[in-house]
Amino acid sequence: MTRTTKWVMKGIAASVALGLAAPASAAVTDFVWFRVAPIVMVWAANAAGTTPVVSDFVLLNSGSGTAGNDIIAGNVRPVITGSMTAIPTALPGAGYSNVEFITPVAGGAFTDNAPVGELDATDVLTAITLDANTDIQVATTAQQHSFYVASNAPFDIFADTSAGVTTVGLGAVLADVSWSMAVQVAGTDAGVAYGAAAQDPTAGGGSISAATDLSAFSPAAAAFTGGQRTAASTGTILDHSVRFTVSYGLNYDLSMGTGTLTVPVTYTIYTP
């Protein structure tokens, strides 16, 4: 083999070697991630009485059995059930009373003229036939208050009445104020429709407290234990909302006398 041929062969070998080398490259590795926190939105009225307004936006990233982290300043003001009217924050004036007469015998027909829910001079009552059980009671229908909740996760609600009862003249304590809670999954209140894509949050192991009076919540205790989120299918906040309604009554006896009673009840969203 001549020298020229050897150089040609070396050149071919060098070319083959270069062809087998890994080519240079550039790459971009991207990462996409989302984390959705457990969220509970509570709405009704705000402090000014405007409705409907979400006044609590709670993140359930606190420890289990503790209050969630509310990132909206201020609190929800409930509405009178079936309306979008914020509950009063001051005692009504003189002439107002919640007391209504009842009788299991005859008579005692009560006509509740405006303002409805009050016993006042505009109302009419027929003569009452007495027996051993005839008594008076406080009208609980005038004390039904509601707030609305939308969530993407189960939640608990604690009630707190530890501030106690403030009375003027009336001889009553927390145990004299009856309490019950109910959940309405869907409906329309004063033109505001809710719950079209909601589900009962008590399902899946949830429950409402069996308490019958406000003394059960001093100190604070669970009024509602969640079993599942309120949101059932695709929808808006209103679609995912359910209504919580609380009914209060006064187990009144004539021996308690006259006067007024005020109890602040605070409902707080807790992390299950």
LUMVOVEX-828904 format. One line per field, with one value per residue (C-alpha): residue number from 1; x, y, z. Coordinates in steps of 0.02 Angstrom, whole numbers, plus 50000, padded with zeros to 5 digits. Layout:
num	NUM; ... $
east	X; ... $
north	Y; ... $
up	Z; ... $
END
This chain:
num	1; 2; 3; 4; 5; 6; 7; 8; 9; 10; 11; 12; 13; 14; 15; 16; 17; 18; 19; 20; 21; 22; 23; 24; 25; 26; 27; 28; 29; 30; 31; 32; 33; 34; 35; 36; 37; 38; 39; 40; 41; 42; 43; 44; 45; 46; 47; 48; 49; 50; 51; 52; 53; 54; 55; 56; 57; 58; 59; 60; 61; 62; 63; 64; 65; 66; 67; 68; 69; 70; 71; 72; 73; 74; 75; 76; 77; 78; 79; 80; 81; 82; 83; 84; 85; 86; 87; 88; 89; 90; 91; 92; 93; 94; 95; 96; 97; 98; 99; 100; 101; 102; 103; 104; 105; 106; 107; 108; 109; 110; 111; 112; 113; 114; 115; 116; 117; 118; 119; 120; 121; 122; 123; 124; 125; 126; 127; 128; 129; 130; 131; 132; 133; 134; 135; 136; 137; 138; 139; 140; 141; 142; 143; 144; 145; 146; 147; 148; 149; 150; 151; 152; 153; 154; 155; 156; 157; 158; 159; 160; 161; 162; 163; 164; 165; 166; 167; 168; 169; 170; 171; 172; 173; 174; 175; 176; 177; 178; 179; 180; 181; 182; 183; 184; 185; 186; 187; 188; 189; 190; 191; 192; 193; 194; 195; 196; 197; 198; 199; 200; 201; 202; 203; 204; 205; 206; 207; 208; 209; 210; 211; 212; 213; 214; 215; 216; 217; 218; 219; 220; 221; 222; 223; 224; 225; 226; 227; 228; 229; 230; 231; 232; 233; 234; 235; 236; 237; 238; 239; 240; 241; 242; 243; 244; 245; 246; 247; 248; 249; 250; 251; 252; 253; 254; 255; 256; 257; 258; 259; 260; 261; 262; 263; 264; 265; 266; 267; 268; 269; 270; 271; 272 $
east	50000; 50071; 50091; 49952; 49834; 49876; 49831; 49667; 49623; 49667; 49556; 49410; 49433; 49436; 49276; 49188; 49242; 49173; 49008; 48981; 49005; 48845; 48778; 48765; 48585; 48482; 48324; 48196; 48113; 47957; 47850; 47666; 47585; 47431; 47381; 47199; 47170; 47011; 46899; 46737; 46642; 46506; 46385; 46227; 46240; 46389; 46400; 46308; 46165; 46203; 46157; 46210; 46391; 46529; 46600; 46699; 46827; 46902; 47054; 47048; 47237; 47235; 47255; 47111; 46983; 47034; 46958; 46999; 47096; 46973; 47058; 46912; 46902; 46734; 46597; 46441; 46277; 46137; 45972; 45793; 45753; 45672; 45726; 45882; 45847; 45989; 45942; 45923; 46075; 45980; 45834; 45665; 45574; 45441; 45280; 45369; 45354; 45384; 45257; 45106; 44959; 44918; 44780; 44742; 44557; 44467; 44482; 44646; 44648; 44788; 44795; 44970; 44946; 45092; 45226; 45223; 45314; 45276; 45144; 45082; 44927; 44884; 44861; 44696; 44665; 44501; 44445; 44543; 44463; 44574; 44624; 44769; 44890; 44848; 45003; 45098; 45255; 45375; 45351; 45502; 45455; 45508; 45681; 45736; 45901; 46000; 46173; 46240; 46395; 46489; 46638; 46755; 46789; 46703; 46700; 46635; 46540; 46564; 46441; 46493; 46375; 46504; 46471; 46310; 46139; 46110; 45940; 45849; 45716; 45684; 45731; 45806; 45970; 46051; 45959; 45794; 45836; 45794; 45904; 45894; 45985; 45934; 46015; 45921; 46014; 45927; 45798; 45764; 45758; 45701; 45749; 45921; 45931; 46056; 46102; 46077; 46241; 46251; 46236; 46193; 46353; 46286; 46293; 46444; 46453; 46407; 46281; 46195; 46210; 46071; 46077; 45909; 45962; 46103; 46185; 46260; 46376; 46455; 46598; 46602; 46554; 46516; 46347; 46380; 46501; 46531; 46527; 46564; 46587; 46435; 46488; 46421; 46446; 46508; 46431; 46449; 46466; 46277; 46253; 46369; 46287; 46173; 46072; 46097; 45946; 45949; 45787; 45782; 45642; 45619; 45549; 45454; 45353; 45252; 45361; 45507; 45421; 45450; 45600; 45725; 45851; 46001; 46121; 46267; 46294; 46454; 46466; 46643; 46705; 46823; 46944; 46879 $
north	50000; 50166; 50314; 50404; 50261; 50256; 50440; 50412; 50267; 50369; 50508; 50389; 50318; 50491; 50537; 50380; 50416; 50594; 50530; 50417; 50556; 50616; 50778; 50932; 50972; 51096; 51054; 51145; 51047; 51135; 51091; 51135; 51117; 51175; 51154; 51190; 51223; 51169; 51324; 51374; 51531; 51596; 51729; 51821; 52006; 52112; 52229; 52363; 52243; 52228; 52060; 51942; 51964; 51838; 51902; 51747; 51661; 51523; 51416; 51249; 51240; 51256; 51109; 50985; 51042; 51225; 51377; 51398; 51547; 51680; 51801; 51925; 52051; 52062; 51934; 51873; 51948; 51819; 51857; 51826; 51656; 51662; 51840; 51939; 52054; 52063; 52023; 52174; 52217; 52321; 52282; 52335; 52477; 52473; 52385; 52238; 52061; 51886; 51806; 51719; 51632; 51451; 51336; 51151; 51175; 51314; 51497; 51587; 51618; 51741; 51860; 51926; 52092; 52195; 52203; 52013; 51917; 52043; 52043; 52222; 52330; 52294; 52106; 52021; 51876; 51785; 51730; 51583; 51426; 51359; 51184; 51116; 51133; 51305; 51413; 51543; 51525; 51629; 51624; 51535; 51582; 51760; 51699; 51597; 51660; 51595; 51601; 51513; 51407; 51348; 51232; 51116; 51010; 50950; 51075; 51093; 51236; 51278; 51386; 51494; 51572; 51593; 51781; 51732; 51813; 51997; 52027; 52182; 52132; 51961; 51811; 51695; 51602; 51514; 51352; 51443; 51484; 51338; 51300; 51195; 51195; 51134; 51127; 51170; 51110; 51217; 51354; 51537; 51673; 51846; 51810; 51738; 51557; 51440; 51256; 51209; 51111; 51076; 50925; 50897; 50924; 50814; 50661; 50547; 50545; 50725; 50777; 50923; 50940; 50863; 51013; 51087; 51249; 51375; 51315; 51173; 51298; 51377; 51341; 51329; 51162; 51084; 51136; 51049; 50912; 50900; 50741; 50807; 50968; 51068; 51077; 50927; 50973; 51115; 51282; 51453; 51501; 51520; 51351; 51270; 51354; 51275; 51367; 51343; 51396; 51415; 51427; 51504; 51508; 51560; 51433; 51570; 51564; 51708; 51697; 51764; 51933; 52062; 52135; 52096; 51959; 51966; 51824; 51843; 51677; 51661; 51527; 51487; 51374; 51241; 51122; 50943 $
up	50000; 49952; 50071; 49980; 50007; 50194; 50214; 50124; 50241; 50394; 50332; 50307; 50483; 50558; 50466; 50530; 50707; 50699; 50631; 50783; 50912; 51008; 50934; 51046; 51107; 51212; 51318; 51424; 51567; 51631; 51783; 51801; 51972; 52065; 52245; 52293; 52478; 52567; 52552; 52639; 52589; 52705; 52647; 52693; 52741; 52789; 52938; 52840; 52801; 52615; 52537; 52465; 52518; 52554; 52718; 52769; 52657; 52763; 52724; 52815; 52833; 53021; 53138; 53152; 53280; 53269; 53186; 53002; 52938; 52881; 52760; 52751; 52892; 52978; 53003; 52916; 52973; 52954; 52869; 52921; 52848; 52677; 52646; 52607; 52755; 52881; 53059; 53173; 53278; 53405; 53520; 53451; 53535; 53669; 53623; 53543; 53609; 53543; 53659; 53581; 53664; 53630; 53694; 53669; 53705; 53613; 53575; 53580; 53392; 53362; 53214; 53190; 53101; 53038; 53096; 53082; 53216; 53352; 53486; 53487; 53491; 53309; 53340; 53382; 53502; 53534; 53706; 53778; 53849; 53987; 54040; 54141; 53995; 53928; 53931; 53831; 53729; 53628; 53440; 53367; 53188; 53223; 53272; 53121; 53052; 52903; 52825; 52671; 52644; 52488; 52506; 52411; 52565; 52725; 52869; 53045; 53126; 53310; 53407; 53554; 53681; 53819; 53822; 53909; 53922; 53947; 54024; 54081; 54206; 54127; 54233; 54099; 54070; 53921; 53959; 53933; 53751; 53636; 53485; 53327; 53160; 52987; 52814; 52654; 52500; 52367; 52355; 52314; 52446; 52393; 52212; 52255; 52196; 52278; 52278; 52095; 52098; 52285; 52398; 52580; 52681; 52822; 52708; 52720; 52909; 52951; 53082; 53166; 53354; 53457; 53574; 53621; 53705; 53702; 53862; 53758; 53675; 53828; 53810; 53620; 53546; 53376; 53307; 53141; 53090; 52904; 52802; 52627; 52528; 52475; 52291; 52195; 52012; 51903; 51948; 52028; 52211; 52223; 52138; 52267; 52417; 52547; 52679; 52866; 52967; 53155; 53255; 53428; 53556; 53735; 53858; 53945; 54105; 54179; 54335; 54231; 54227; 54091; 54006; 53870; 53834; 53717; 53676; 53555; 53466; 53364; 53229; 53171; 53031; 53098; 53014; 53035 $
END
